[in-house]
Amino acid sequence: MTEGRLVLGGYVAAARAVRMRWQNAEVLPRWLVTASGCIARAEPGPEAAWYTDRSAAQRRGTGVLALGFEAEHAAGLVEEITADFVQTRGWRYGHQAPECLELLVRGAGMPADARLRGFEVIGVEWNLSHLHSWLCHGYEAEVAGELGIRPNRFGLLDTHRQACEVLEWMDSLPAARAAEPVYWTVAAVAECGGPEPQRARSDSLNRAYRIVSCASSDAGEPAS
């Protein structure tokens, strides 16, 4: 896994979701791009909350999101989920990562036609069975007030740095306000359109990512 580029984790079959009534309309847009199955109508894969086969995700008939991770977060997620599989499904996963982590372990790049929409703090359930979002807890108004960080027009965070700041803020919350007790990390969220190219190149997306990742917290939104 190379530092400074996004490693593809998997594909989430989910269309854009309408903002929930309990979410803050002054902070969030009406339509949200999210990997969370709590907010979007996500169709889980056969083994996990995401698909490693893009065509299988596309057959669900919804939109398709590609989730990418920086090297450090990718390695942490692989370690966490592999440990879950070892505990629940046997020792062999200590020597072989489960199929749902195949793309992360291989260090696959993001697909060439993926359109980076922003970054999301996601919560990963046991065995990668479900994905949450920091937005599931209604933190958006508090984060806007305390950190000065507001979601972009897709309901995502503009930069990786902003998402990491939100994650650190969540980790510091007292028990009474704490998020779901699952593994929380930062993912890049990109929308994919049309059939997957036969020879996909991720150079252009990673160039765009590097610009967004290195930008200051008041940077503009990712390119549409």
N, C-alpha and C positions, 0 to 999 in steps of 0.2 A: 504494500500500500504506500503510494508516494505522497509525501507531504506537499500541501499546496494544491491539491486537486480533489475533486469529489469522487468518492467511491460509491458505486451504485449498490443500494441495499436490496431493493425490490420494487415491484409495481403494485400500487394500491388501486383497486377498481372502485372508484368513487367519483360521482359528479359534484359540481359545485353545490354548496348547501345554503339554504336561506338562513340568515341570522335568527337564532332562537329568541323567543319573547323575553327570556330572562337575561339575555346578553345586552350589553350597554350600546344603545343605538347611537350615542354621541361619539363613541370611540371606534366601533366596528362598522364596516360597510354592510350593505344588505346581503350581498352574496359573498360567501367564504370559500376559499380553497383550503382544504384541510385534510389531513390523513386520518383524522379521528373518526372512528366508527360510532362515537357517541353523538357527533354533530352531523356528519355526512352519512348518507346511506351507502356505506361501504360494503362490498361483497368480499368476504374473506376467501383466501385460497384454501386448497385441500389440506395443508399442513399448518398454515400460519395466517396471520392477518394480511400478509402480502404474497404476491406471486413472484417467482423467479423467472417464469415464462411470460413474456409480454403478451403473446398471442392469446394465452389462456385468460389473462386479465381483460383483454379487449372483447373476448367472447361473452363477458358478463353484460355487455350492452350499456355500460355506464361510461363516464370519463375514465381516463387512466392517468395516474400520477406516478412519477418516478421519484423515489426518495434517495437522496445522496448524503454522504457523511464525510466529514474530514477524517483523516487517517486515525487520529487519536480517538475520536468518538466511534469510529468503525471498529477499532480493536477492542474497545471497552464493551461494545454491544455484542461482539462475537464471544467474548469471554463470559459475559453474563448469561446469554441465551444457551450457550453450550453447557454451562454449569446446570441450568434448568433441565436440559435434556438428559444429562448424566444422572441427575437425581431422580427423574421421573421415568426414564425409559432405558436406563442401563449403562453399563460401563463403556460400551463401544463408542459412545459419543465423546469420551475423553480422548480418543485417538482420531476421530473423524467427525467433523462438524456436521450438524444436521443440514438437510437439503435446503431449508429456508435461508441458510446463511451462505449458500454457494457463491453468490455474486460478491458478497463482502470478502470472503476468504480469497477468492480469485483476484480481487482488486479490479473488478470490471468498471469501466468508465460509464458515465451517463450517456444515454442515447443522443444521437446527433440532433434529433428534432425536438428534444425536450426544451421547454420554455421555462426558464427559472422564474418563479413567482415570488420567492422569498424563503425565509427560514422559520421553522416551527419548533417549539419545545414540545417534544412528544414523550408520553409515558408508555412504556412497553410492558404489557402484562406477561405473566409467567408463560414460558414456551413460545413467546411471540404470538400469543393467541388473540390479542386485541391491542389496538393503539388508542391512547388518550391524547388530549392536547391540553396545554396550559389554559386554553380558553374554556375547557370543560368546567373549570372552577371559578369562572367569572372574575379573573384577576385583572382584566384589561384596564379598568378604570384606575385601580390602585397602582398599576405599573405606570400608566400615563402620568399620574400625579406624583408618584415618588421617584421614578426614574426618568421621567420625561420621554419615555419610549412609547410610540403609538404604532399600531399595526398599519400596514399600507392598504392600498385599495383592494387587495386580495385577502385581507385579514391576516397576513403573514408579517414577519419582521423583515425589514430591509436588509440587514446585515447579519452575518454570523456572530459578530461581536455583540450586537444587541441581544440576540437570542441567548448567548452565554451569560450576559448580564441578568436577563430575566431568570435563567436557570439558577444562578447564584442567589438571586433574590428569593426564589421559591425555597431553596435549601435553607435559607436563614429564618424562615417563618416559624413561629411557635406551633406546637402540636395542634392547637385548636384551629389554626388556619392552614395547616399543612395540606399539601396535595395528596392525591391517591398514593398509597405506599407501594409504588411500582418503580421500575428502573426508568429514570428520566434522562433524556439526552437531547441533542440538537440535530435536526435533519433539514437539509435543503429540499424544498418541494417544487417540483417542475411538472407542468402539464405536458402531456404527449398527445400529438394529433396525427391521425392517419396511420397507415401500416408502417411497421418498423422497417427502416432501410436495410437492405441486405448487407451492406458494408458500412455500418454506422461509425462515424468519427465524433468524438466528444471534445475536440480541440476548441471549437468556438464557444461551447457552453462553459468550459473550464476557464477560458479567457475572461468571459463575462463574470464568472464566479470570483475570480481573483480580484477583479475590479471592485465588486461588491464587498468581498470579504475584507479587503484592506481599507475600505472607505471609513470615514468617521461615522459616528452614530447618527448624524443628521444628514446622511447621504440620501440621494434620490432613490427611487424605487428601481428594482431590477427591470431590465428591458422586457417589453411585452413581445 
